[in-house]
Amino acid sequence: MAHMSQHDAWGDEQVITKYKPKTEKPPLYRVILLNDDFTPMDFVILVLKKFFMKSDAEAGRIMLAVHNEGAGLAGIYTFEVAETKVYAVNEFSRRHKHPLKCTMEKE
């Protein structure tokens, strides 16, 4: 059995390639509050200010959209952030005995 040196096994040429990963923006998700007949408007405003950092005016506008149109856009986030906000809002609503629901959908 012949003994090959490392030089012979790998050859004389070395090729260096530069790999430039293609970066894409992550998909975004819409976080939506859904209307119900029992949650007080003040509670919806509280949720929008507490979890989505909305101003009084913006929270009022979104709350009216929830009330009048059946749903309101609370924000647009990456998957992990949207998922966390949906969970936090639903838990907060449940703990305060309100049926307010928060969902997410791909943009």
LUMMI-528445 format. One record per atom (N, C-alpha, C): residue number from 1; residue in one letter; x, y, z. Coordinates in nm, 3 decimals. Layout:
# residues N
NODE  vonu  bavo        X        Y        Z
NODE   NUM     A        X        Y        Z
...
***
This chain:
# residues 107
NODE  vonu  bavo        X        Y        Z
NODE     1     M    0.085   -0.117    0.000
NODE     1     M    0.000    0.000    0.000
NODE     1     M    0.089    0.123    0.000
NODE     2     A    0.065    0.211   -0.092
NODE     2     A    0.147    0.331   -0.103
NODE     2     A    0.099    0.433   -0.002
NODE     3     H    0.192    0.509    0.049
NODE     3     H    0.159    0.613    0.147
NODE     3     H    0.151    0.747    0.075
NODE     4     M    0.034    0.814    0.086
NODE     4     M    0.017    0.944    0.021
NODE     4     M    0.040    1.055    0.123
NODE     5     S    0.112    1.153    0.083
NODE     5     S    0.129    1.267    0.172
NODE     5     S    0.002    1.353    0.164
NODE     6     Q   -0.014    1.437    0.264
NODE     6     Q   -0.131    1.526    0.265
NODE     6     Q   -0.129    1.616    0.142
NODE     7     H   -0.012    1.655    0.099
NODE     7     H    0.003    1.741   -0.018
NODE     7     H   -0.055    1.673   -0.142
NODE     8     D   -0.025    1.544   -0.160
NODE     8     D   -0.073    1.471   -0.275
NODE     8     D   -0.224    1.448   -0.268
NODE     9     A   -0.275    1.421   -0.149
NODE     9     A   -0.417    1.390   -0.132
NODE     9     A   -0.504    1.511   -0.163
NODE    10     W   -0.458    1.627   -0.130
NODE    10     W   -0.541    1.748   -0.147
NODE    10     W   -0.511    1.822   -0.277
NODE    11     G   -0.403    1.790   -0.341
NODE    11     G   -0.368    1.857   -0.465
NODE    11     G   -0.294    1.987   -0.437
NODE    12     D   -0.247    2.047   -0.543
NODE    12     D   -0.167    2.169   -0.529
NODE    12     D   -0.251    2.294   -0.524
NODE    13     E   -0.373    2.289   -0.573
NODE    13     E   -0.452    2.411   -0.585
NODE    13     E   -0.547    2.427   -0.467
NODE    14     Q   -0.560    2.549   -0.425
NODE    14     Q   -0.659    2.583   -0.323
NODE    14     Q   -0.749    2.690   -0.380
NODE    15     V   -0.876    2.668   -0.372
NODE    15     V   -0.972    2.765   -0.424
NODE    15     V   -1.042    2.830   -0.305
NODE    16     I   -1.039    2.959   -0.304
NODE    16     I   -1.108    3.032   -0.197
NODE    16     I   -1.227    3.101   -0.261
NODE    17     T   -1.342    3.067   -0.209
NODE    17     T   -1.463    3.133   -0.261
NODE    17     T   -1.521    3.218   -0.149
NODE    18     K   -1.569    3.330   -0.188
NODE    18     K   -1.634    3.416   -0.090
NODE    18     K   -1.783    3.388   -0.098
NODE    19     Y   -1.839    3.350    0.015
NODE    19     Y   -1.982    3.325    0.022
NODE    19     Y   -2.047    3.446    0.087
NODE    20     K   -2.133    3.506    0.013
NODE    20     K   -2.203    3.623    0.065
NODE    20     K   -2.349    3.584    0.086
NODE    21     P   -2.388    3.564    0.211
NODE    21     P   -2.526    3.520    0.233
NODE    21     P   -2.625    3.629    0.189
NODE    22     K   -2.733    3.583    0.129
NODE    22     K   -2.835    3.675    0.085
NODE    22     K   -2.931    3.697    0.202
NODE    23     T   -2.938    3.818    0.247
NODE    23     T   -3.024    3.846    0.361
NODE    23     T   -3.159    3.895    0.313
NODE    24     E   -3.261    3.840    0.375
NODE    24     E   -3.397    3.881    0.343
NODE    24     E   -3.459    3.939    0.469
NODE    25     K   -3.551    4.031    0.448
NODE    25     K   -3.624    4.083    0.562
NODE    25     K   -3.718    3.974    0.610
NODE    26     P   -3.730    3.958    0.742
NODE    26     P   -3.820    3.854    0.792
NODE    26     P   -3.965    3.890    0.760
NODE    27     P   -4.049    3.788    0.745
NODE    27     P   -4.191    3.818    0.719
NODE    27     P   -4.252    3.890    0.837
NODE    28     L   -4.348    3.975    0.810
NODE    28     L   -4.413    4.052    0.915
NODE    28     L   -4.555    4.000    0.938
NODE    29     Y   -4.602    4.024    1.059
NODE    29     Y   -4.734    3.977    1.100
NODE    29     Y   -4.815    4.092    1.158
NODE    30     R   -4.941    4.095    1.120
NODE    30     R   -5.034    4.196    1.171
NODE    30     R   -5.095    4.144    1.300
NODE    31     V   -5.091    4.226    1.404
NODE    31     V   -5.154    4.191    1.532
NODE    31     V   -5.286    4.266    1.538
NODE    32     I   -5.394    4.190    1.556
NODE    32     I   -5.529    4.244    1.543
NODE    32     I   -5.609    4.219    1.670
NODE    33     L   -5.681    4.322    1.714
NODE    33     L   -5.776    4.307    1.825
NODE    33     L   -5.914    4.285    1.765
NODE    34     L   -5.989    4.190    1.823
NODE    34     L   -6.120    4.155    1.771
NODE    34     L   -6.229    4.207    1.865
NODE    35     N   -6.335    4.255    1.807
NODE    35     N   -6.447    4.309    1.883
NODE    35     N   -6.526    4.197    1.951
NODE    36     D   -6.582    4.230    2.066
NODE    36     D   -6.679    4.144    2.133
NODE    36     D   -6.782    4.236    2.198
NODE    37     D   -6.887    4.179    2.250
NODE    37     D   -6.996    4.261    2.306
NODE    37     D   -6.979    4.294    2.454
NODE    38     F   -6.868    4.252    2.516
NODE    38     F   -6.857    4.265    2.661
NODE    38     F   -6.738    4.347    2.710
NODE    39     T   -6.629    4.348    2.637
NODE    39     T   -6.509    4.420    2.682
NODE    39     T   -6.532    4.570    2.676
NODE    40     P   -6.511    4.642    2.789
NODE    40     P   -6.530    4.788    2.787
NODE    40     P   -6.428    4.857    2.697
NODE    41     M   -6.470    4.966    2.636
NODE    41     M   -6.382    5.043    2.548
NODE    41     M   -6.258    5.091    2.621
NODE    42     D   -6.273    5.129    2.748
NODE    42     D   -6.159    5.175    2.827
NODE    42     D   -6.053    5.066    2.842
NODE    43     F   -6.096    4.941    2.852
NODE    43     F   -6.002    4.830    2.865
NODE    43     F   -5.924    4.812    2.734
NODE    44     V   -5.991    4.825    2.621
NODE    44     V   -5.924    4.814    2.491
NODE    44     V   -5.818    4.924    2.478
NODE    45     I   -5.853    5.045    2.520
NODE    45     I   -5.756    5.155    2.517
NODE    45     I   -5.638    5.125    2.608
NODE    46     L   -5.665    5.073    2.726
NODE    46     L   -5.557    5.035    2.819
NODE    46     L   -5.463    4.934    2.754
NODE    47     V   -5.518    4.832    2.691
NODE    47     V   -5.438    4.729    2.623
NODE    47     V   -5.351    4.791    2.515
NODE    48     L   -5.409    4.878    2.434
NODE    48     L   -5.334    4.941    2.325
NODE    48     L   -5.220    5.027    2.377
NODE    49     K   -5.242    5.095    2.487
NODE    49     K   -5.136    5.179    2.545
NODE    49     K   -5.030    5.094    2.614
NODE    50     K   -5.073    4.992    2.688
NODE    50     K   -4.982    4.911    2.768
NODE    50     K   -4.895    4.818    2.682
NODE    51     F   -4.954    4.750    2.585
NODE    51     F   -4.882    4.648    2.509
NODE    51     F   -4.831    4.696    2.374
NODE    52     F   -4.890    4.804    2.321
NODE    52     F   -4.852    4.849    2.188
NODE    52     F   -4.799    4.993    2.188
NODE    53     M   -4.784    5.051    2.307
NODE    53     M   -4.726    5.185    2.325
NODE    53     M   -4.796    5.291    2.240
NODE    54     K   -4.927    5.281    2.230
NODE    54     K   -5.004    5.379    2.152
NODE    54     K   -5.034    5.502    2.238
NODE    55     S   -5.042    5.617    2.173
NODE    55     S   -5.082    5.741    2.241
NODE    55     S   -5.231    5.732    2.270
NODE    56     D   -5.282    5.824    2.352
NODE    56     D   -5.425    5.828    2.381
NODE    56     D   -5.506    5.839    2.252
NODE    57     A   -5.463    5.928    2.163
NODE    57     A   -5.537    5.952    2.039
NODE    57     A   -5.535    5.828    1.949
NODE    58     E   -5.418    5.768    1.933
NODE    58     E   -5.407    5.649    1.847
NODE    58     E   -5.484    5.532    1.907
NODE    59     A   -5.475    5.514    2.038
NODE    59     A   -5.549    5.406    2.104
NODE    59     A   -5.699    5.425    2.087
NODE    60     G   -5.745    5.549    2.097
NODE    60     G   -5.887    5.579    2.077
NODE    60     G   -5.932    5.548    1.936
NODE    61     R   -5.849    5.582    1.839
NODE    61     R   -5.882    5.557    1.699
NODE    61     R   -5.891    5.407    1.671
NODE    62     I   -5.793    5.332    1.721
NODE    62     I   -5.792    5.187    1.699
NODE    62     I   -5.910    5.121    1.772
NODE    63     M   -5.937    5.167    1.894
NODE    63     M   -6.050    5.112    1.970
NODE    63     M   -6.180    5.132    1.894
NODE    64     L   -6.198    5.249    1.833
NODE    64     L   -6.320    5.274    1.756
NODE    64     L   -6.327    5.184    1.633
NODE    65     A   -6.213    5.156    1.572
NODE    65     A   -6.211    5.063    1.459
NODE    65     A   -6.253    4.924    1.504
NODE    66     V   -6.202    4.882    1.620
NODE    66     V   -6.241    4.752    1.675
NODE    66     V   -6.392    4.751    1.698
NODE    67     H   -6.442    4.856    1.760
NODE    67     H   -6.585    4.864    1.794
NODE    67     H   -6.674    4.872    1.670
NODE    68     N   -6.638    4.956    1.575
NODE    68     N   -6.724    4.982    1.459
NODE    68     N   -6.705    4.884    1.344
NODE    69     E   -6.584    4.833    1.326
NODE    69     E   -6.553    4.748    1.211
NODE    69     E   -6.533    4.601    1.248
NODE    70     G   -6.530    4.572    1.377
NODE    70     G   -6.513    4.434    1.422
NODE    70     G   -6.371    4.393    1.450
NODE    71     A   -6.274    4.472    1.406
NODE    71     A   -6.133    4.441    1.428
NODE    71     A   -6.051    4.568    1.409
NODE    72     G   -5.937    4.573    1.476
NODE    72     G   -5.848    4.687    1.461
NODE    72     G   -5.703    4.643    1.463
NODE    73     L   -5.623    4.705    1.378
NODE    73     L   -5.481    4.673    1.368
NODE    73     L   -5.405    4.741    1.482
NODE    74     A   -5.346    4.660    1.568
NODE    74     A   -5.269    4.713    1.681
NODE    74     A   -5.124    4.740    1.642
NODE    75     G   -5.071    4.662    1.546
NODE    75     G   -4.933    4.682    1.504
NODE    75     G   -4.889    4.573    1.409
NODE    76     I   -4.770    4.593    1.352
NODE    76     I   -4.711    4.497    1.259
NODE    76     I   -4.570    4.466    1.310
NODE    77     Y   -4.542    4.336    1.329
NODE    77     Y   -4.418    4.295    1.393
NODE    77     Y   -4.362    4.169    1.328
NODE    78     T   -4.239    4.135    1.365
NODE    78     T   -4.183    4.006    1.326
NODE    78     T   -4.261    3.896    1.400
NODE    79     F   -4.245    3.773    1.356
NODE    79     F   -4.323    3.662    1.411
NODE    79     F   -4.312    3.652    1.562
NODE    80     E   -4.190    3.652    1.613
NODE    80     E   -4.170    3.631    1.757
NODE    80     E   -4.232    3.744    1.839
NODE    81     V   -4.216    3.867    1.793
NODE    81     V   -4.273    3.981    1.866
NODE    81     V   -4.425    3.975    1.860
NODE    82     A   -4.479    3.948    1.743
NODE    82     A   -4.625    3.939    1.728
NODE    82     A   -4.682    3.828    1.816
NODE    83     E   -4.618    3.713    1.815
NODE    83     E   -4.663    3.600    1.895
NODE    83     E   -4.663    3.633    2.044
NODE    84     T   -4.559    3.701    2.088
NODE    84     T   -4.548    3.740    2.229
NODE    84     T   -4.657    3.839    2.267
NODE    85     K   -4.682    3.937    2.181
NODE    85     K   -4.786    4.037    2.209
NODE    85     K   -4.925    3.972    2.213
NODE    86     V   -4.954    3.884    2.119
NODE    86     V   -5.083    3.815    2.118
NODE    86     V   -5.103    3.738    2.248
NODE    87     Y   -5.001    3.664    2.288
NODE    87     Y   -5.010    3.586    2.411
NODE    87     Y   -5.030    3.678    2.532
NODE    88     A   -4.952    3.785    2.541
NODE    88     A   -4.960    3.877    2.655
NODE    88     A   -5.097    3.942    2.665
NODE    89     V   -5.150    3.988    2.552
NODE    89     V   -5.281    4.053    2.553
NODE    89     V   -5.390    3.954    2.591
NODE    90     N   -5.387    3.834    2.535
NODE    90     N   -5.490    3.735    2.566
NODE    90     N   -5.485    3.693    2.713
NODE    91     E   -5.365    3.679    2.768
NODE    91     E   -5.351    3.644    2.910
NODE    91     E   -5.400    3.759    2.999
NODE    92     F   -5.362    3.881    2.964
NODE    92     F   -5.403    3.999    3.041
NODE    92     F   -5.555    4.011    3.040
NODE    93     S   -5.616    3.992    2.924
NODE    93     S   -5.762    4.000    2.913
NODE    93     S   -5.828    3.890    2.996
NODE    94     R   -5.776    3.771    2.987
NODE    94     R   -5.831    3.659    3.063
NODE    94     R   -5.821    3.684    3.213
NODE    95     R   -5.705    3.732    3.259
NODE    95     R   -5.686    3.760    3.402
NODE    95     R   -5.781    3.868    3.451
NODE    96     H   -5.818    3.960    3.362
NODE    96     H   -5.910    4.068    3.401
NODE    96     H   -6.055    4.033    3.365
NODE    97     K   -6.078    3.905    3.330
NODE    97     K   -6.211    3.853    3.303
NODE    97     K   -6.284    3.925    3.189
NODE    98     H   -6.206    3.957    3.085
NODE    98     H   -6.265    4.017    2.964
NODE    98     H   -6.242    3.920    2.848
NODE    99     P   -6.339    3.909    2.757
NODE    99     P   -6.324    3.817    2.644
NODE    99     P   -6.247    3.874    2.525
NODE   100     L   -6.182    3.990    2.541
NODE   100     L   -6.108    4.051    2.432
NODE   100     L   -6.008    3.952    2.375
NODE   101     K   -6.008    3.936    2.244
NODE   101     K   -5.915    3.844    2.177
NODE   101     K   -5.821    3.920    2.086
NODE   102     C   -5.698    3.872    2.082
NODE   102     C   -5.594    3.928    1.998
NODE   102     C   -5.543    3.815    1.910
NODE   103     T   -5.529    3.842    1.780
NODE   103     T   -5.480    3.741    1.688
NODE   103     T   -5.368    3.800    1.602
NODE   104     M   -5.306    3.713    1.523
NODE   104     M   -5.203    3.760    1.430
NODE   104     M   -5.224    3.693    1.296
NODE   105     E   -5.186    3.763    1.190
NODE   105     E   -5.194    3.707    1.055
NODE   105     E   -5.075    3.758    0.976
NODE   106     K   -5.028    3.674    0.886
NODE   106     K   -4.914    3.712    0.803
NODE   106     K   -4.953    3.828    0.712
NODE   107     E   -4.864    3.925    0.702
NODE   107     E   -4.891    4.044    0.620
NODE   107     E   -4.886    4.011    0.473
***
